């Protein structure tokens, strides 16, 4: 049974994303589906913040960090990594990667081909 579930989730897509999220969701204080949906919405908020940074060069780094910390707390590092790389568009990977490295959520040998946005790196170094 475990192997069948893992085969379903080898590649995330819009059909299996929520099921994968539910399978990996660990929030003991969650009392209803609405809380789960609120946590899932954090991916959308992070995307929006990265898009805003791309367009205006204004970064709300602490808000991005807060959303990421919650996501990684409720889904776990391995699942949240898989979900973040699926949800964030490839053109924004250079923006998200410094945050994941800063929070120590990204293994050092993973996604090495993706460059780091130097402005985000400088901002995070000052925290």
Rosetta silent file (secondary structure, phi, psi, omega in degrees, C-alpha in Angstrom):
SEQUENCE: XXXXXXXXXXXXXXXXXXXXXXXXXXXXXXXXXXXXXXXXXXXXXXXXXXXXXXXXXXXXXXXXXXXXXXXXXXXXXXXXXXXXXXXXXXXXXXXXXXXXXXXXXXXXXXXXXXXXXXXXXXXXXXX
SCORE:     score description
SCORE:     0.000 S_00000001
   1 L     0.000  -43.396 -179.442    0.000    0.000    0.000 S_00000001
   2 H   -60.275  -42.833  179.146    2.816    2.416    0.914 S_00000001
   3 H   -63.402  -36.810  178.688    4.530    1.860   -2.469 S_00000001
   4 H   -64.616  -44.242  179.252    1.278    2.562   -4.307 S_00000001
   5 H   -62.557  -40.973 -178.488    0.847    5.881   -2.428 S_00000001
   6 H   -68.314  -34.427  176.964    4.428    6.880   -3.168 S_00000001
   7 H   -63.514  -40.886  179.369    3.955    6.097   -6.888 S_00000001
   8 H   -60.035  -34.427 -174.367    0.913    8.387   -6.968 S_00000001
   9 L  -101.633   11.893  177.749    3.024   11.192   -5.522 S_00000001
  10 L   -54.230  -44.478  178.426    6.201   10.692   -7.573 S_00000001
  11 L  -126.280  125.534  178.382    5.274   13.796   -9.536 S_00000001
  12 L   -78.821  144.265  174.721    2.948   16.421   -8.146 S_00000001
  13 L  -147.764  178.473 -175.745    0.218   17.811  -10.356 S_00000001
  14 L   -67.206  -21.401 -179.972   -3.020   19.704   -9.874 S_00000001
  15 L   -78.461  -33.472 -174.597   -4.933   16.418   -9.468 S_00000001
  16 L  -110.547   -1.245 -175.087   -2.849   14.973   -6.639 S_00000001
  17 H   -60.066  -51.117 -177.806   -1.469   18.091   -4.908 S_00000001
  18 H   -65.242  -36.631  177.897   -4.177   18.435   -2.250 S_00000001
  19 H   -64.816  -43.020  176.953   -4.147   14.701   -1.530 S_00000001
  20 H   -61.497  -43.635  179.471   -0.357   14.825   -1.105 S_00000001
  21 H   -61.255  -46.723 -179.789   -0.735   17.866    1.156 S_00000001
  22 H   -63.361  -39.072  179.798   -3.391   16.130    3.276 S_00000001
  23 H   -62.207  -32.435 -176.313   -1.275   12.970    3.459 S_00000001
  24 H  -103.433    1.997 -175.981    1.651   14.981    4.870 S_00000001
  25 L   -74.509  127.600  179.658   -0.317   17.467    6.988 S_00000001
  26 L  -137.244   87.286  177.945    0.590   17.365   10.669 S_00000001
  27 L  -132.426   96.524 -176.362   -1.133   20.045   12.702 S_00000001
  28 L   -62.073  -20.386 -179.028   -2.452   18.677   16.012 S_00000001
  29 L   -90.175   -1.662 -179.836   -4.326   21.930   16.642 S_00000001
  30 L   -72.955  125.756 -178.339   -6.247   21.724   13.363 S_00000001
  31 L  -111.598  -13.408  178.143   -9.930   21.193   14.097 S_00000001
  32 L  -154.854  172.920 -176.835  -11.501   21.469   10.646 S_00000001
  33 H   -63.351  -28.097 -179.162  -10.866   21.526    6.918 S_00000001
  34 H   -62.059  -38.010  177.842  -10.863   25.327    6.887 S_00000001
  35 H   -66.232  -39.798  176.219   -7.611   25.437    8.838 S_00000001
  36 H   -60.694  -45.881  179.362   -6.038   23.003    6.388 S_00000001
  37 H   -63.277  -37.876  177.091   -7.191   25.198    3.479 S_00000001
  38 H   -62.793  -41.157  178.198   -5.781   28.301    5.238 S_00000001
  39 H   -66.825  -40.359  177.114   -2.418   26.599    5.555 S_00000001
  40 H   -62.953  -33.428 -179.549   -2.526   25.570    1.889 S_00000001
  41 H   -64.624  -19.445  179.173   -3.296   29.179    0.942 S_00000001
  42 H   -61.519  -28.844  174.599    0.109   30.155    2.309 S_00000001
  43 H   -61.866  -43.184  179.004    1.664   28.827   -0.908 S_00000001
  44 H   -63.610  -40.304  179.832   -0.422   31.352   -2.811 S_00000001
  45 H   -64.685  -41.352  178.251    0.646   34.144   -0.433 S_00000001
  46 H   -63.648  -44.585  177.827    4.321   33.299   -0.894 S_00000001
  47 H   -57.228  -44.600 -178.564    3.865   33.271   -4.678 S_00000001
  48 H   -63.435  -41.782  179.457    2.181   36.654   -4.516 S_00000001
  49 H   -65.523  -38.511  178.049    4.973   38.136   -2.378 S_00000001
  50 H   -69.041  -39.593  177.206    7.636   36.837   -4.770 S_00000001
  51 H   -63.283  -42.044  178.264    5.745   38.183   -7.762 S_00000001
  52 H   -62.973  -39.994  176.920    5.454   41.572   -6.052 S_00000001
  53 H   -61.445  -42.966 -179.850    9.198   41.543   -5.379 S_00000001
  54 H   -61.173  -40.006 -175.790    9.862   40.801   -9.042 S_00000001
  55 H   -82.313  -35.474 -172.377    7.670   43.709  -10.174 S_00000001
  56 H  -115.439  -11.562 -174.807    8.476   46.360   -7.559 S_00000001
  57 L    62.745   18.164  172.993   11.768   45.222   -5.995 S_00000001
  58 L  -101.767  124.084 -176.318   10.086   45.631   -2.599 S_00000001
  59 L  -114.420  127.471  172.791   10.514   42.542   -0.471 S_00000001
  60 L   -99.138   73.631 -171.251    8.479   41.702    2.598 S_00000001
  61 H   -61.685  -37.712 -178.736   11.083   39.221    3.764 S_00000001
  62 H   -69.323  -33.815  176.904    9.684   38.671    7.250 S_00000001
  63 H   -69.161  -41.824  175.307    6.249   37.868    5.877 S_00000001
  64 H   -59.745  -47.152  179.771    7.762   35.388    3.412 S_00000001
  65 H   -59.805  -43.996  179.996    9.750   33.829    6.257 S_00000001
  66 H   -60.780  -46.088  179.141    6.660   33.578    8.475 S_00000001
  67 H   -62.426  -43.687 -179.702    4.621   31.835    5.771 S_00000001
  68 H   -63.940  -42.065 -179.990    7.462   29.430    4.999 S_00000001
  69 H   -60.751  -44.050  178.138    8.017   28.565    8.653 S_00000001
  70 H   -62.850  -46.520 -179.974    4.338   27.704    9.096 S_00000001
  71 H   -57.339  -47.324 -177.417    4.309   25.632    5.888 S_00000001
  72 H   -70.992  -27.914  176.324    7.379   23.662    6.888 S_00000001
  73 H   -70.163  -39.377 -175.196    6.064   23.164   10.417 S_00000001
  74 H   -89.593  -23.454 -179.145    2.753   21.661    9.297 S_00000001
  75 H  -107.550  -14.815 -176.661    3.912   19.687    6.241 S_00000001
  76 L    86.029  156.345 -173.223    7.456   18.723    7.208 S_00000001
  77 H   -64.534  -49.611 -176.031   10.635   19.596    5.377 S_00000001
  78 H   -62.630  -48.603 -178.984   10.633   16.883    2.715 S_00000001
  79 H   -67.887  -42.745 -179.516    6.975   17.297    1.740 S_00000001
  80 H   -63.368  -38.114  176.192    7.042   21.103    1.937 S_00000001
  81 H   -60.094  -47.726 -179.640   10.120   21.174   -0.320 S_00000001
  82 H   -60.881  -41.030 -178.049    8.371   19.025   -2.900 S_00000001
  83 H   -70.952  -39.566 -177.935    5.258   21.202   -2.669 S_00000001
  84 H   -66.566  -41.239  179.864    7.128   24.527   -2.831 S_00000001
  85 H   -69.000  -25.902  175.559    9.035   23.536   -5.983 S_00000001
  86 H   -76.459  -45.142 -172.886    5.746   22.497   -7.560 S_00000001
  87 H   -76.859  -33.989 -177.976    3.802   25.626   -6.539 S_00000001
  88 L   -85.932  130.569 -179.571    6.442   28.290   -7.200 S_00000001
  89 L   -63.965  144.017 -178.778    7.020   29.077  -10.868 S_00000001
  90 H   -53.603  -31.862  179.483   10.551   28.249  -12.097 S_00000001
  91 H   -70.060  -12.576  177.452   11.243   31.926  -12.855 S_00000001
  92 H  -105.342    1.839  179.995   10.823   32.647   -9.122 S_00000001
  93 H   -60.801  -34.744 -179.963   13.012   29.805   -7.883 S_00000001
  94 H   -66.216  -21.447  177.408   15.973   32.156   -7.657 S_00000001
  95 H   -85.604  -37.499 -176.178   13.926   34.226   -5.175 S_00000001
  96 H   -79.956  -31.596 -175.950   12.688   31.354   -2.993 S_00000001
  97 H   -58.048  -43.225  178.328   15.973   29.464   -2.782 S_00000001
  98 H   -60.048  -35.320  178.156   17.748   32.019   -0.522 S_00000001
  99 H   -65.426  -43.114 -178.745   14.877   31.794    1.963 S_00000001
 100 H   -66.806  -37.554  175.995   15.025   28.004    2.048 S_00000001
 101 H   -68.895  -41.980  178.843   18.786   28.053    2.570 S_00000001
 102 H   -58.273  -41.050 -178.955   18.474   30.746    5.246 S_00000001
 103 L   -85.103   -1.332 -179.990   15.951   28.605    7.143 S_00000001
 104 L    63.356   36.060  178.685   18.081   25.486    6.583 S_00000001
 105 L   -98.286  -15.095 -176.748   15.199   23.722    4.814 S_00000001
 106 L  -107.456  120.928  175.922   17.014   22.980    1.582 S_00000001
 107 L   -56.277  140.135 -173.194   19.686   20.285    1.520 S_00000001
 108 L   -59.902  -27.393 -177.824   22.967   21.865    0.404 S_00000001
 109 L   -96.164    9.374 -179.136   23.296   19.469   -2.565 S_00000001
 110 L  -104.929  139.719  177.536   19.756   20.062   -3.856 S_00000001
 111 L    57.765   37.204 -177.376   18.825   22.550   -6.583 S_00000001
 112 L   -67.970  -20.142 -179.349   22.463   23.656   -6.942 S_00000001
 113 L   -76.629  -11.987 -178.265   21.798   24.756  -10.525 S_00000001
 114 L   -89.277  123.263  179.182   19.457   27.511   -9.339 S_00000001
 115 L   -73.675  162.303  178.002   21.233   30.826   -8.686 S_00000001
 116 L   -99.169  136.445  174.973   20.536   32.947   -5.621 S_00000001
 117 L   -69.157  117.928 -174.381   19.062   36.414   -5.960 S_00000001
 118 H   -64.191  -32.412  178.919   21.871   38.628   -4.558 S_00000001
 119 H   -67.121  -41.647  178.592   19.510   41.294   -3.190 S_00000001
 120 H   -66.208  -40.731  178.419   17.535   38.720   -1.204 S_00000001
 121 H   -59.317  -45.820  179.245   20.760   37.168    0.072 S_00000001
 122 H   -61.638  -43.151  179.651   21.930   40.599    1.321 S_00000001
 123 H   -62.626  -43.593 -178.345   18.594   41.287    3.020 S_00000001
 124 H   -69.347  -32.077  178.023   18.605   37.884    4.755 S_00000001
 125 H   -64.898  -25.788 -178.149   22.206   38.314    5.918 S_00000001
 126 L   -83.429   -8.489 -179.987   21.144   41.436    7.808 S_00000001
 127 L   -80.342    0.000    0.000   18.496   39.580    9.828 S_00000001
